[in-house]
Amino acid sequence: MGDGAFADLRGGTRVAVLDAGGTVLAMTQLDAGRLTSSTCMLYFELKAVPAGHGRYELQVGDRPPYEYTEDSMHRPKGIGVE
């Protein structure tokens, strides 16, 4: 669904939650996506992210990970990719 610099972002792209050491704690995939105005929204849901790791990284495909604290990891969020 993505285009140009976003061509790697499409339904089925891996989404992983990693601990500080890079170990995968949970995984899912991006959905097929929805085009709204000039924005493409790709959604995912992680149901079983284990607690107790303090700091988490969320990685979409091969892109650099986003860092989250444990408190923020368990709240709904949106991620903008540039």
C-alpha positions as CSV (number, residue, x, y, z in Angstrom):
1,M,0.0,0.0,0.0
2,G,2.9,2.3,0.6
3,D,4.6,4.2,-2.2
4,G,8.0,5.6,-2.8
5,A,9.9,5.8,0.5
6,F,7.0,3.9,2.1
7,A,6.8,1.0,-0.3
8,D,7.9,-1.4,2.4
9,L,4.8,-0.6,4.5
10,R,1.9,-2.8,3.4
11,G,-0.4,-5.4,4.8
12,G,1.6,-8.3,6.2
13,T,4.6,-6.3,7.2
14,R,6.0,-7.6,10.5
15,V,5.5,-5.5,13.7
16,A,7.7,-6.6,16.6
17,V,8.1,-5.6,20.3
18,L,11.6,-6.0,21.5
19,D,13.2,-5.8,25.0
20,A,16.3,-3.7,25.6
21,G,18.5,-6.6,24.5
22,G,16.7,-7.0,21.2
23,T,14.8,-10.2,22.1
24,V,11.4,-10.4,20.4
25,L,8.6,-10.3,23.0
26,A,5.6,-10.1,20.8
27,M,4.8,-10.0,17.1
28,T,2.0,-9.2,14.7
29,Q,1.5,-7.7,11.2
30,L,0.2,-4.6,9.6
31,D,-3.3,-4.9,8.2
32,A,-4.1,-4.1,4.6
33,G,-4.5,-0.4,5.3
34,R,-7.0,2.3,4.5
35,L,-6.6,5.5,2.5
36,T,-8.1,8.6,4.1
37,S,-7.7,11.8,2.1
38,S,-4.0,11.9,1.4
39,T,-3.0,9.6,4.3
40,C,-2.6,5.9,4.4
41,M,-3.4,4.3,7.7
42,L,-2.0,0.8,8.5
43,Y,-3.2,-0.7,11.7
44,F,-2.0,-3.5,14.0
45,E,-2.9,-4.9,17.4
46,L,-0.6,-6.5,19.9
47,K,-2.6,-8.5,22.5
48,A,0.1,-10.1,24.6
49,V,3.0,-7.8,25.4
50,P,4.6,-9.1,28.6
51,A,5.1,-6.7,31.5
52,G,8.2,-6.2,33.5
53,H,10.7,-5.1,30.9
54,G,10.8,-1.4,31.7
55,R,11.8,-0.3,28.2
56,Y,10.4,-1.6,24.9
57,E,11.2,-1.1,21.3
58,L,8.5,-1.3,18.6
59,Q,9.8,-2.1,15.1
60,V,7.8,-2.0,11.9
61,G,9.5,-4.1,9.2
62,D,13.2,-3.2,8.9
63,R,12.7,0.4,9.9
64,P,14.5,1.8,13.0
65,P,12.6,0.9,16.2
66,Y,10.6,3.4,18.3
67,E,11.3,3.4,22.1
68,Y,8.5,3.2,24.7
69,T,8.4,2.9,28.5
70,E,6.4,0.1,30.0
71,D,3.6,2.5,31.0
72,S,3.2,4.0,27.5
73,M,3.5,0.6,25.8
74,H,0.2,-0.6,27.2
75,R,-1.8,2.4,25.9
76,P,-3.2,2.8,22.4
77,K,-1.0,4.8,20.2
78,G,-0.4,5.9,16.6
79,I,3.0,5.9,14.9
80,G,3.9,8.4,12.2
81,V,6.6,7.2,9.7
82,E,8.7,9.7,7.9
